Amino acid sequence: RHPVSNDVSRKINEEAVKESIKNLVLTDRGERPFQPELGCDVRSLLFDNVSEDTFENARTMIETTIQSYEPRCELLSVDVTGRIDTNEINITIVFLVINNEEPTTLNILLNRVR
């Protein structure tokens, strides 16, 4: 909430792109009405047996989704690591926002709830 207007705060520049990328990664395909192809399905990998192939599949899925649905950024790198014993996947995304020379880093931690 905005402290003066008591309305929802607006995110701009890097923060808006970070929020958009986070929403894309955390959205499963078919979750949004009228946009069945939007999303990443990376959460489904939390229930697979964790291996290096799992991390590579997650990295590929994330890269494809961001390049397809977020035109405001240029993707530099996606690093996916995890902890086998706690079923967690740590995602680090480094990107450039268009018209900005400084790279921005976004960290997302996915863990299995059930």
C-alpha positions as semicolon CSV with decimal commas, in nm:
position;residue;x (nm);y (nm);z (nm)
1;R;0,000;0,000;0,000
2;H;0,109;0,348;-0,075
3;P;0,148;0,540;0,253
4;V;0,000;0,867;0,123
5;S;-0,275;0,765;-0,118
6;N;-0,362;0,436;0,059
7;D;-0,377;0,273;-0,283
8;V;-0,178;-0,012;-0,434
9;S;0,182;0,089;-0,503
10;R;0,306;0,081;-0,859
11;K;0,628;-0,093;-0,956
12;I;0,838;0,063;-1,229
13;N;1,156;-0,010;-1,425
14;E;1,360;-0,307;-1,294
15;E;1,113;-0,388;-1,019
16;A;0,826;-0,423;-1,269
17;V;1,030;-0,659;-1,488
18;K;1,143;-0,861;-1,183
19;E;0,781;-0,904;-1,073
20;S;0,677;-1,006;-1,424
21;I;0,953;-1,269;-1,450
22;K;0,868;-1,403;-1,106
23;N;0,501;-1,435;-1,208
24;L;0,598;-1,615;-1,529
25;V;0,820;-1,865;-1,346
26;L;0,565;-1,936;-1,073
27;T;0,269;-1,975;-1,312
28;D;0,187;-2,319;-1,448
29;R;0,067;-2,366;-1,805
30;G;-0,311;-2,361;-1,825
31;E;-0,345;-2,177;-1,494
32;R;-0,456;-1,846;-1,648
33;P;-0,792;-1,835;-1,824
34;F;-0,775;-1,752;-2,196
35;Q;-0,393;-1,782;-2,191
36;P;-0,330;-2,159;-2,177
37;E;0,029;-2,138;-2,308
38;L;0,145;-1,876;-2,055
39;G;0,359;-2,016;-1,776
40;C;0,662;-2,227;-1,702
41;D;0,558;-2,553;-1,523
42;V;0,881;-2,551;-1,325
43;R;0,698;-2,635;-1,000
44;S;0,614;-2,977;-1,138
45;L;0,985;-3,064;-1,126
46;L;0,979;-3,047;-0,746
47;F;0,805;-3,385;-0,742
48;D;1,058;-3,556;-0,971
49;N;1,370;-3,735;-0,856
50;V;1,629;-3,460;-0,835
51;S;1,930;-3,493;-1,063
52;E;2,141;-3,274;-1,290
53;D;1,891;-3,343;-1,569
54;T;1,615;-3,194;-1,353
55;F;1,813;-2,871;-1,312
56;E;1,891;-2,858;-1,684
57;N;1,523;-2,910;-1,774
58;A;1,422;-2,632;-1,532
59;R;1,683;-2,397;-1,678
60;T;1,562;-2,463;-2,033
61;M;1,196;-2,415;-1,936
62;I;1,270;-2,085;-1,761
63;E;1,482;-1,949;-2,047
64;T;1,219;-2,037;-2,307
65;T;0,938;-1,880;-2,104
66;I;1,123;-1,554;-2,034
67;Q;1,239;-1,515;-2,393
68;S;0,887;-1,580;-2,522
69;Y;0,681;-1,366;-2,284
70;E;0,902;-1,086;-2,146
71;P;1,017;-0,851;-2,423
72;R;1,141;-0,583;-2,179
73;C;1,453;-0,776;-2,081
74;E;1,754;-0,945;-2,231
75;L;1,834;-1,267;-2,050
76;L;2,199;-1,308;-1,951
77;S;2,198;-1,627;-1,744
78;V;1,981;-1,869;-1,552
79;D;2,137;-2,076;-1,276
80;V;1,936;-2,357;-1,117
81;T;2,063;-2,538;-0,809
82;G;1,887;-2,741;-0,545
83;R;1,894;-2,938;-0,225
84;I;1,797;-3,301;-0,264
85;D;1,709;-3,365;0,100
86;T;1,464;-3,072;0,134
87;N;1,319;-3,075;-0,221
88;E;1,412;-2,714;-0,291
89;I;1,515;-2,550;-0,614
90;N;1,702;-2,219;-0,606
91;I;1,675;-2,016;-0,926
92;T;1,903;-1,720;-0,999
93;I;1,814;-1,515;-1,306
94;V;2,042;-1,238;-1,434
95;F;1,903;-1,006;-1,701
96;L;1,933;-0,660;-1,851
97;V;1,631;-0,436;-1,867
98;I;1,604;-0,269;-2,207
99;N;1,765;0,080;-2,200
100;N;1,956;-0,001;-1,881
101;E;2,323;-0,101;-1,878
102;E;2,334;-0,251;-1,529
103;P;2,244;-0,621;-1,489
104;T;1,964;-0,712;-1,251
105;T;1,956;-1,032;-1,044
106;L;1,642;-1,212;-0,931
107;N;1,649;-1,504;-0,685
108;I;1,353;-1,739;-0,653
109;L;1,335;-2,027;-0,407
110;L;1,086;-2,303;-0,486
111;N;1,009;-2,564;-0,226
112;R;0,764;-2,848;-0,213
113;V;0,463;-2,776;0,008
114;R;0,296;-3,117;0,017
